[in-house]
C-alpha cells in the first residue's frame, strides 16, 4: 500500500476536525455514547475523503502504448583548433633552437 500524500493527510484531517465539530454542535449531545458515535463517524468520513483524493497520474505500462525513445545520437567532442599567431610562431622557433627551459610553478 503506498504512503499517503500530503494532500490526502490534509484533506482527511480537516474533514475529521470540521465534521466532528459540526456534528457535535448540531446534535447537541452530551452522552458519552453519542460523542463516541460522532467521533467514529467523523473518522470514517475523514478516511473516506483521504482515500478518494485524486492521486497524481502515473503512466501505466499496460494502458498506454509505449512510444520507443529515439536512439541516442553519439556526440562528438568538439575541441577548438589552436591558432598560431606571430608571437607563438616566433617563440616556437626560438625555443626549438635553444635549450628547452623547464617552467616551474610560481611560489606562494
C-alpha positions in Angstrom: 0.0 0.0 0.0 1.5 3.4 -1.0 2.1 6.0 1.6 -0.5 8.8 1.8 0.4 12.1 0.1 0.4 15.5 1.8 -2.9 16.3 0.2 -4.6 13.2 1.5 -3.4 13.8 5.0 -4.5 17.4 4.9 -8.0 16.7 3.5 -8.6 13.8 5.8 -7.5 15.7 8.9 -9.6 18.8 8.0 -12.6 16.6 7.3 -12.3 14.8 10.7 -12.0 18.1 12.6 -14.7 20.0 10.9 -17.2 17.2 10.7 -16.7 16.3 14.4 -17.3 19.9 15.4 -20.3 20.3 13.1 -22.0 17.0 14.2 -21.4 17.8 17.9 -22.8 21.3 17.6 -25.8 20.2 15.5 -26.7 17.2 17.6 -26.1 18.9 21.0 -25.4 15.5 22.6 -23.8 15.3 26.0 -23.7 11.5 26.5 -20.5 9.5 26.1 -22.1 7.1 23.7 -23.3 9.9 21.4 -19.9 11.6 21.4 -18.2 8.2 20.6 -20.6 7.6 17.7 -20.0 11.1 16.3 -16.2 10.7 16.7 -16.2 7.3 14.9 -18.4 8.5 12.1 -16.1 11.6 11.6 -13.1 9.3 11.5 -14.7 7.1 8.9 -15.7 10.2 6.8 -12.2 11.5 7.1 -10.7 8.2 5.9 -13.2 8.1 3.0 -12.2 11.6 1.9 -8.5 10.9 2.2 -8.8 7.7 0.2 -10.8 9.4 -2.6 -8.5 12.4 -3.1 -7.2 12.1 -6.7 -3.7 10.8 -6.8 -1.0 12.1 -9.2 -1.4 10.4 -12.5 1.1 7.8 -13.2 2.0 6.2 -16.6 0.8 2.6 -16.6 2.8 0.3 -18.8 -0.3 -1.7 -19.9 -2.7 1.1 -20.6 -0.7 3.4 -22.8 1.1 2.3 -25.9 4.7 2.9 -25.3 6.4 5.0 -27.9 10.0 3.9 -28.4 12.5 6.5 -27.4 14.8 7.7 -30.2 18.2 6.2 -30.2 20.8 8.5 -28.6 22.9 10.3 -31.1 26.6 9.9 -30.4 28.0 13.3 -29.5 31.5 14.0 -30.8 33.6 16.2 -28.5 34.4 19.4 -30.2 37.8 20.8 -29.4 38.8 24.1 -30.9 41.9 24.2 -33.0 44.9 26.1 -31.7 45.5 29.2 -33.7 49.1 30.2 -34.4 49.9 33.8 -34.1 53.1 35.6 -35.0 54.2 35.7 -31.4 53.6 32.0 -30.9 55.3 31.1 -34.1 58.3 33.2 -33.1 58.5 31.7 -29.7 58.3 28.2 -31.1 61.2 28.8 -33.5 63.4 30.4 -30.7 62.6 27.7 -28.1 63.3 24.9 -30.5 66.7 26.3 -31.4 67.7 27.0 -27.8 67.9 24.6 -24.9 64.5 23.7 -23.6 63.7 25.5 -20.4 61.6 24.0 -17.7 58.7 26.1 -16.4 58.1 25.7 -12.8 55.0 26.9 -11.0 55.3 30.2 -9.1 55.9 30.2 -5.4 53.3 31.1 -2.8 
